[in-house]
Amino acid sequence: MKLLAKTFQGLESVLAKELIYLGAKNVEEGKRSVSFTGDQKMLYKANLHLSTALSILKPIATFTAQDEETLYRNVKSTDWSKYMDPEGTFVINSTVRSPYFRHSQYAALKTKDAIVDQFRNRYRQRPSIDKEQPDIRINLHINRDVCTLSLDSSCVSLHKRGYRVRNHRAPINEVLAAGMIRLSGWNGRTDFYDPMCGSGTLLIEAGFFAKKMAPGLLRTYFGFMNWKDFDIELWESLRQKALSQVEEIEIGIKGSDQSLESIKMARENAMAAGLEEVTLSKKDFADCFPKKEEGILISNPPYGERLTNQNMINMYKKIGDHLKKSFTGFDAWFISSNKEAMKSIGLRTSKKWTLYNGPLECKFHGFALYRGSKKASKQTQND
Ligand SMILES: C[S@@+](CC[C@H](N)C(=O)[O-])C[C@H]1O[C@@H](n2cnc3c(N)ncnc32)[C@H](O)[C@@H]1O
């Protein structure tokens, strides 16, 4: 089957690598998505193992339409009884980029009408809409006049791993955190630090990565479980195999935050994730000192939406000063939408990616803090 994994802009390359590693064929990067081919086993594995996918779609019909009536007719001619029952529930998500369909909601409504009318005509009964917990989530994608209908095999976004029992006011998305870890090039075999850890998302995703723990292992529900062809034995065998692949780790996964409330949240979330390896302490970054001579630090500091920029510039400068003084030998990575403040870190950027934290365009900067090198303390004006 042809399948499509959706992700955030900027993470397509790492998602493609994850898919190739899983054994997917014909892997091709798109915009906020990666297409691939695979069988049912690959579909289940993708949902269970991919850390940088938001959902896995299975296209079931593609046609061209330049108006609502043609859309309606084509949707109605697809046999929906193959996918759901008249007493079931469904919902439609739509993405429309087309001069022919100006209102994505209206296109979704027409699609819904066509499905409901087909069931009503055939069975005198119709499935109902459930936006929260539908049996089937249908994805309508219109690009100019090419319409694609897909089943969402994840149904609930894959960033919902099942460990977030406490919510920070500014949490980073789990898929974005996993993507940052992969983009950094960390191999999972040196100590990992997040000194502004908030609710612990980066620490938990780092723990999963280092332990080779499939990020979907804690979830109890995926959309494909409601599909008529759900193969429970195949699914259980893949889960068991993923469980058996989880490794013990000897590295440190260390989180700290100046806020005690954040530390409590991170602790609860790490426990819910089954990661006893994560150690946490309440402290300011200036009081954070590594125990080993090498490792990685990845963090999501405040961007300063509520503070004046001078405060942020001073804060980021302090971060840079402390990194230079105490984290020699480490790789340090920060994500921020605050470009001015990022410059004031005062370290040479070794790598830079553009990523999106919700609607905010961010830069994800890597700094190599070479031992005994002047490079680390060299300020660059053009980063
Ligand atoms: C954007 S939040 C991090 C959210 C986190 N990535 C998550 O997923 O929940 C930034 C965190 O930095 C912490 N923080 C700010 N300044 C700090 C400092 N100087 N030292 C330690 N923590 C600090 C805040 O308390 C806050 O929890």
The ligand as a Tripos MOL2 file, in Angstrom:
@<TRIPOS>MOLECULE
LIG
   27    29     1     0     0
SMALL
NO_CHARGES

@<TRIPOS>ATOM
      1 C1          9.5820   26.9200   27.7610 C.3       1 LIG1
      2 S1          9.7230   26.1980   29.3330 S.3       1 LIG1
      3 C2         10.3000   24.5820   28.9890 C.3       1 LIG1
      4 C3          9.1710   23.6570   28.6670 C.3       1 LIG1
      5 C4          9.6060   22.2250   28.4850 C.3       1 LIG1
      6 N1         10.4000   22.0340   27.2760 N.3       1 LIG1
      7 C5          8.3930   21.3000   28.4790 C.2       1 LIG1
      8 O1          8.2000   20.5510   27.5100 O.co2     1 LIG1
      9 O2          7.6120   21.3350   29.4160 O.co2     1 LIG1
     10 C6         11.1420   26.9940   29.9910 C.3       1 LIG1
     11 C7         11.5060   26.5540   31.4050 C.3       1 LIG1
     12 O3         12.7380   27.2130   31.7610 O.3       1 LIG1
     13 C8         12.7220   27.4190   33.1470 C.3       1 LIG1
     14 N2         13.7670   28.4300   33.4180 N.ar      1 LIG1
     15 C9         13.7860   29.7210   33.0250 C.ar      1 LIG1
     16 N3         14.9280   30.3190   33.4120 N.ar      1 LIG1
     17 C10        15.6550   29.3820   34.0490 C.ar      1 LIG1
     18 C11        16.9440   29.3670   34.6740 C.ar      1 LIG1
     19 N4         17.7120   30.4610   34.7160 N.pl3     1 LIG1
     20 N5         17.3860   28.2280   35.2410 N.ar      1 LIG1
     21 C12        16.6280   27.1080   35.2190 C.ar      1 LIG1
     22 N6         15.3910   27.0550   34.6500 N.ar      1 LIG1
     23 C13        14.9180   28.1740   34.0670 C.ar      1 LIG1
     24 C14        11.3030   27.8280   33.4460 C.3       1 LIG1
     25 O4         10.9740   27.5910   34.8010 O.3       1 LIG1
     26 C15        10.5020   26.9320   32.4810 C.3       1 LIG1
     27 O5         10.0480   25.7660   33.1300 O.3       1 LIG1
@<TRIPOS>BOND
     1     1     2 1
     2     2     3 1
     3     2    10 1
     4     3     4 1
     5     4     5 1
     6     5     6 1
     7     5     7 1
     8     7     8 2
     9     7     9 1
    10    10    11 1
    11    11    12 1
    12    11    26 1
    13    12    13 1
    14    13    14 1
    15    13    24 1
    16    14    15 ar
    17    14    23 ar
    18    15    16 ar
    19    16    17 ar
    20    17    18 ar
    21    17    23 ar
    22    18    19 1
    23    18    20 ar
    24    20    21 ar
    25    21    22 ar
    26    22    23 ar
    27    24    25 1
    28    24    26 1
    29    26    27 1
@<TRIPOS>SUBSTRUCTURE
     1 LIG1         1 GROUP 0 **** ****
